[in-house]
Amino acid sequence: MEDLKAKIREVPDFPVPGILFYDVTTLLKDAEAFRQAARELAAPFEKSAVDKVLGIESRGFIFGPLVAFQLGAGFVPVRKKGKLPAEKLQLSYQLEYGTDALEIHRDAVAPGEKVLVVDDLIATGGTAAATGEIVRQLGGHLSGFAFLIELTALEGRKKLPPDVPFVSILRY
């Protein structure tokens, strides 16, 4: 995976001083690295019969459809508040400093469907945990979480259900 890590630009002090930002756009522009990342995210779930892949706004919208295509599954965007036009389920969740909310169309996941949650990065885990809860509230079966990058020191994985498969391709 070191070849994929080498494709990710590290930007110090973005978006605020003290933060090291992992910029995936440099990986995305490399066709082979982009394909490899999609294959690596999908591979652990090829035998899981996933029905839907949920991509978390915004970079989950880049990787989620590719993983869905690889798995022969549908793709569903999980959006920030106020972006979806039809009847939706909204879930508020805690951030380190405040709250945020995610939304999904109520008809996006049918009861019993097997759902994989995909995003580019897991840090503290709040957004991923909220997305998993959305799946459960809609009656879906949470088949797993897949992330390109995991910031291990922030222990976001601990906020996710321990009985659900978890994959991170690159760890920092």
Residue frames relative to the residue before (quaternion, step in Angstrom):
aa qw qx qy qz dx dy dz
M 1.0000 0.0000 0.0000 0.0000 0.00 0.00 0.00
E 0.4597 0.6952 -0.4442 0.3288 3.57 1.25 -0.18
D 0.6010 0.5586 -0.3661 0.4390 3.60 1.12 -0.59
L 0.6552 0.4792 -0.3128 0.4933 3.60 1.06 -0.67
K 0.6220 0.5435 -0.3421 0.4479 3.59 0.98 -0.80
A 0.6466 0.5384 -0.3154 0.4387 3.57 1.02 -0.81
K 0.6556 0.5198 -0.3040 0.4555 3.60 1.21 -0.42
I 0.6443 0.5148 -0.3211 0.4655 3.60 1.24 -0.22
R 0.3368 -0.7507 0.5427 0.1688 3.53 -0.79 1.13
E 0.2317 -0.7490 0.6059 0.1350 3.56 -0.98 0.88
V 0.0929 -0.8065 0.5839 -0.0026 3.56 -0.68 1.16
P 0.2660 -0.7870 0.5340 0.1571 3.61 -0.39 1.18
D 0.8527 0.1857 -0.1489 0.4649 3.53 -1.29 0.64
F 0.5861 0.5120 -0.4127 0.4733 3.58 0.98 0.86
P 0.5562 -0.2107 -0.8020 0.0552 1.59 -1.75 1.79
V 0.7523 0.2426 -0.1738 0.5874 3.58 1.31 -0.12
P 0.6620 -0.5022 0.3575 0.4264 3.60 -1.15 0.41
G 0.7720 0.3480 -0.2737 0.4561 3.55 -1.03 0.87
I 0.6498 0.4824 -0.3154 0.4955 3.59 1.26 -0.25
L 0.2060 -0.7326 0.6349 0.1333 3.56 -1.05 0.84
F 0.1903 -0.8142 0.5458 0.0545 3.57 -0.40 1.30
Y 0.2407 -0.7543 0.5961 0.1336 3.56 -0.92 0.97
D 0.1817 -0.8234 0.5365 0.0340 3.54 -0.27 1.38
V 0.2141 -0.8171 0.5261 0.0983 3.60 -0.37 1.24
T 0.4684 0.6919 -0.4563 0.3059 3.63 1.17 -0.16
T 0.6226 0.5351 -0.3452 0.4547 3.58 1.13 -0.55
L 0.6205 0.4947 -0.3361 0.5072 3.59 1.18 -0.48
L 0.6505 0.5529 -0.3147 0.4149 3.58 0.93 -0.91
K 0.6900 0.4930 -0.2964 0.4393 3.60 0.97 -0.74
D 0.6283 0.4869 -0.3292 0.5097 3.59 1.29 -0.20
A 0.4089 -0.7682 0.4330 0.2351 3.59 -0.21 1.29
E 0.7050 0.4555 -0.2878 0.4612 3.61 0.78 -0.92
A 0.6451 0.5071 -0.3266 0.4691 3.60 0.96 -0.78
F 0.6284 0.5350 -0.3236 0.4628 3.58 1.03 -0.82
R 0.6612 0.4922 -0.2984 0.4810 3.60 0.92 -0.91
Q 0.6540 0.5183 -0.3157 0.4517 3.57 0.92 -0.89
A 0.6394 0.5245 -0.3246 0.4590 3.60 0.94 -0.86
A 0.6580 0.5029 -0.3089 0.4677 3.61 0.93 -0.88
R 0.6535 0.5096 -0.3129 0.4640 3.59 0.94 -0.86
E 0.6708 0.5084 -0.2956 0.4519 3.58 0.93 -0.90
L 0.6511 0.5100 -0.3122 0.4674 3.59 1.04 -0.73
A 0.7146 0.4627 -0.2490 0.4618 3.59 1.00 -0.85
A 0.5823 0.6662 -0.3652 0.2893 3.58 0.94 -0.93
P 0.6961 0.4819 -0.3206 0.4248 3.67 0.74 -0.83
F 0.7343 0.4209 -0.2181 0.4858 3.60 1.23 -0.40
E 0.3634 0.7737 -0.4629 0.2348 3.59 1.27 0.12
K 0.7378 0.3796 -0.2236 0.5113 3.61 1.08 -0.60
S 0.5354 0.6725 -0.3712 0.3511 3.60 1.27 0.14
A 0.3249 -0.7652 0.4956 0.2514 3.62 1.23 -0.14
V 0.0994 0.8190 -0.5513 0.1240 3.58 0.84 1.02
D 0.3136 -0.7574 0.5483 0.1656 3.59 -0.92 0.96
K 0.8090 0.0660 0.0153 0.5839 3.57 0.97 -0.91
V 0.1886 -0.7208 0.6526 0.1382 3.50 -1.22 0.65
L 0.1857 -0.7668 0.6068 0.0969 3.57 -0.81 1.03
G 0.1436 -0.7791 0.6076 0.0563 3.56 -0.81 1.07
I 0.3311 -0.7579 0.5356 0.1708 3.55 -0.79 1.08
E 0.5280 -0.6431 0.4616 0.3076 3.56 -0.94 0.97
S 0.6941 -0.2743 -0.6607 -0.0800 1.60 -1.70 1.72
R 0.6878 0.4940 -0.3241 0.4216 3.61 0.90 -0.72
G 0.5042 0.6030 -0.4328 0.4414 3.59 1.24 -0.08
F 0.5806 0.5703 -0.3631 0.4537 3.57 1.26 -0.38
I 0.6350 0.5080 -0.3295 0.4797 3.60 1.19 -0.42
F 0.7694 0.3712 -0.1975 0.4808 3.58 0.74 -1.04
G 0.6001 0.6176 -0.3541 0.3648 3.60 1.00 -0.76
P 0.6953 0.4580 -0.3064 0.4614 3.65 0.75 -0.89
L 0.6228 0.5330 -0.3469 0.4558 3.60 1.05 -0.67
V 0.6545 0.4900 -0.3034 0.4893 3.57 0.97 -0.85
A 0.6289 0.5303 -0.3337 0.4604 3.60 0.96 -0.83
F 0.6432 0.5211 -0.3137 0.4652 3.58 0.92 -0.88
Q 0.6558 0.5196 -0.3034 0.4559 3.59 0.92 -0.97
L 0.7514 0.4014 -0.1984 0.4847 3.58 1.02 -0.86
G 0.4303 -0.7013 0.4647 0.3271 3.61 1.24 -0.15
A 0.4842 0.6608 -0.4133 0.3976 3.55 1.17 0.70
G 0.5402 -0.5721 0.4933 0.3708 3.54 -1.33 0.16
F 0.3178 -0.7302 0.5714 0.1986 3.55 -1.30 0.35
V 0.0630 -0.7855 0.6156 0.0042 3.57 -1.02 0.89
P 0.2946 -0.7507 0.5592 0.1920 3.61 -0.80 0.95
V 0.2000 -0.7103 0.6608 0.1369 3.54 -1.13 0.79
R 0.1517 -0.8548 0.4961 0.0132 3.53 -0.42 1.30
K 0.5476 -0.5389 0.5146 0.3808 3.47 -1.39 0.20
K 0.7138 -0.4873 0.3105 0.3957 3.55 -1.24 0.55
G 0.8410 0.2584 -0.1948 0.4336 3.54 -1.09 0.87
K 0.5988 0.6066 -0.3467 0.3915 3.61 1.23 0.16
L 0.6976 0.4660 -0.2701 0.4725 3.62 1.20 -0.36
P 0.4096 -0.7746 0.4374 0.2022 3.60 -0.85 0.95
A 0.7338 0.4163 -0.2429 0.4789 3.63 1.03 -0.65
E 0.7482 -0.3627 0.2715 0.4847 3.57 -1.33 -0.08
K 0.0382 -0.8386 0.5411 -0.0504 3.53 -0.75 1.07
L 0.3540 -0.6536 0.6195 0.2525 3.47 -1.43 0.29
Q 0.1149 -0.7915 0.5988 0.0415 3.56 -0.87 0.98
L 0.0499 -0.7850 0.6173 0.0181 3.54 -1.04 0.81
S 0.2365 -0.7514 0.6023 0.1292 3.56 -0.81 1.07
Y 0.0147 -0.7957 0.6052 -0.0185 3.55 -1.11 0.69
Q 0.5641 -0.6291 0.4388 0.3056 3.53 -1.28 0.53
L 0.1901 -0.7141 0.6623 0.1235 3.50 -1.16 0.79
E 0.7059 -0.4264 0.3202 0.4662 3.57 -1.25 0.08
Y 0.7950 0.0922 -0.0322 0.5987 3.57 1.03 -0.83
G 0.8264 0.1019 -0.1069 0.5434 3.59 0.24 1.23
T 0.4770 -0.6399 0.5099 0.3208 3.55 -1.26 -0.51
D 0.1123 -0.7452 0.6506 0.0934 3.52 -1.37 0.28
A 0.2394 -0.7663 0.5747 0.1585 3.58 -1.26 0.07
L 0.1903 -0.7446 0.6313 0.1040 3.52 -1.23 0.70
E 0.1299 -0.7856 0.6006 0.0729 3.55 -1.21 0.56
I 0.0413 -0.7514 0.6583 0.0188 3.49 -1.31 0.58
H 0.5300 -0.5950 0.4769 0.3711 3.59 -1.08 0.56
R 0.5508 -0.6501 0.4196 0.3129 3.57 -0.93 0.92
D 0.7264 0.4171 -0.2454 0.4880 3.60 1.11 -0.61
A 0.4192 0.7477 -0.4355 0.2748 3.61 1.25 0.16
V 0.7777 0.1478 -0.0678 0.6072 3.57 1.12 -0.69
A 0.2732 -0.7610 0.5701 0.1455 3.56 -0.78 1.07
P 0.6229 -0.5358 0.3981 0.4080 3.59 -1.11 0.56
G 0.8081 0.2731 -0.2242 0.4712 3.54 -0.97 0.95
E 0.5229 0.6333 -0.4334 0.3711 3.60 1.17 -0.25
K 0.4046 -0.6972 0.5442 0.2324 3.54 -1.12 0.79
V 0.0845 -0.8372 0.5385 -0.0440 3.54 -0.62 1.23
L 0.1578 -0.7525 0.6358 0.0687 3.53 -1.04 0.95
V 0.2442 -0.7593 0.5899 0.1256 3.59 -0.88 0.98
V 0.0483 -0.8107 0.5827 -0.0291 3.58 -0.79 1.09
D 0.1326 0.7543 -0.6392 0.0700 3.53 -1.12 0.79
D 0.6107 -0.5703 0.3949 0.3819 3.55 -1.23 0.27
L 0.8307 0.0569 0.0419 0.5522 3.59 0.99 -0.81
I 0.1226 -0.7380 0.6540 0.1122 3.53 -1.17 0.67
A 0.1256 -0.7764 0.6164 0.0381 3.53 -0.86 1.07
T 0.8395 0.0438 -0.0035 0.5416 3.61 -0.11 -1.23
G 0.5102 -0.7085 0.3723 0.3149 3.59 1.27 -0.20
G 0.4613 0.7222 -0.4312 0.2822 3.60 1.21 -0.19
T 0.6811 0.4814 -0.2933 0.4672 3.57 0.88 -0.90
A 0.6603 0.4992 -0.3089 0.4684 3.59 0.93 -0.84
A 0.6433 0.5185 -0.3223 0.4620 3.59 0.95 -0.83
A 0.6473 0.5090 -0.3157 0.4715 3.59 0.98 -0.84
T 0.6435 0.5122 -0.3247 0.4671 3.60 0.99 -0.77
G 0.6313 0.5210 -0.3293 0.4707 3.59 0.99 -0.74
E 0.6460 0.5119 -0.3128 0.4721 3.57 1.02 -0.80
I 0.6021 0.5481 -0.3525 0.4612 3.59 1.06 -0.71
V 0.6329 0.5288 -0.3286 0.4602 3.59 0.94 -0.89
R 0.6765 0.4932 -0.2920 0.4625 3.58 0.85 -0.94
Q 0.6585 0.5125 -0.3184 0.4499 3.62 0.95 -0.82
L 0.6797 0.4621 -0.2868 0.4922 3.58 1.12 -0.60
G 0.5542 -0.6386 0.3775 0.3775 3.59 1.26 -0.07
G 0.4626 0.6794 -0.4477 0.3522 3.57 1.26 0.23
H 0.4182 -0.6594 0.5608 0.2752 3.52 -1.35 0.33
L 0.3334 -0.7567 0.5327 0.1802 3.57 -0.64 1.12
S 0.1860 -0.8287 0.5245 0.0592 3.57 -0.33 1.31
G 0.7906 -0.2575 0.1619 0.5315 3.58 1.15 -0.41
F 0.3113 -0.6826 0.6251 0.2154 3.47 -1.49 0.07
A 0.0181 -0.7947 0.6066 -0.0095 3.58 -0.96 0.88
F 0.0137 -0.7977 0.6003 -0.0554 3.55 -0.81 1.11
L 0.4810 -0.6330 0.5173 0.3168 3.54 -1.07 0.69
I 0.8122 0.1282 -0.0084 0.5690 3.59 0.86 -1.04
E 0.0747 -0.7584 0.6456 0.0503 3.54 -1.13 0.80
L 0.2430 -0.7300 0.6220 0.1451 3.57 -0.88 0.99
T 0.2651 -0.8485 0.4349 0.1436 3.54 0.25 1.34
A 0.6262 0.5664 -0.3491 0.4064 3.62 0.98 -0.74
L 0.6707 0.5023 -0.3004 0.4556 3.60 1.15 -0.52
E 0.3094 -0.8259 0.4343 0.1832 3.57 1.38 -0.07
G 0.1656 0.8225 -0.5235 0.1484 3.58 1.01 0.79
R 0.5531 0.6251 -0.3787 0.4000 3.56 1.14 -0.63
K 0.6326 0.5674 -0.3282 0.4126 3.61 1.06 -0.73
K 0.6363 0.5265 -0.3352 0.4533 3.61 1.19 -0.39
L 0.6346 0.5349 -0.3211 0.4560 3.58 1.27 -0.27
P 0.6195 -0.5502 0.3859 0.4058 3.59 -1.12 0.53
P 0.4550 -0.7281 0.4412 0.2611 3.61 -0.73 1.02
D 0.6695 0.5126 -0.2953 0.4493 3.60 1.19 -0.45
V 0.6186 0.5325 -0.3362 0.4698 3.60 1.30 0.03
P 0.5181 -0.6576 0.4422 0.3219 3.61 -0.83 0.93
F 0.1088 -0.7856 0.6091 0.0034 3.55 -1.04 0.93
V 0.0052 -0.7881 0.6151 -0.0252 3.57 -0.89 0.98
S 0.0575 0.7359 -0.6746 0.0087 3.55 -1.07 0.83
I 0.3954 -0.7564 0.4811 0.2004 3.54 -0.79 1.06
L 0.7956 0.1425 -0.0450 0.5871 3.57 0.92 -0.95
R 0.1094 -0.8072 0.5787 0.0397 3.57 -0.86 0.95
Y 0.0962 -0.7748 0.6244 0.0226 3.50 -1.00 0.97
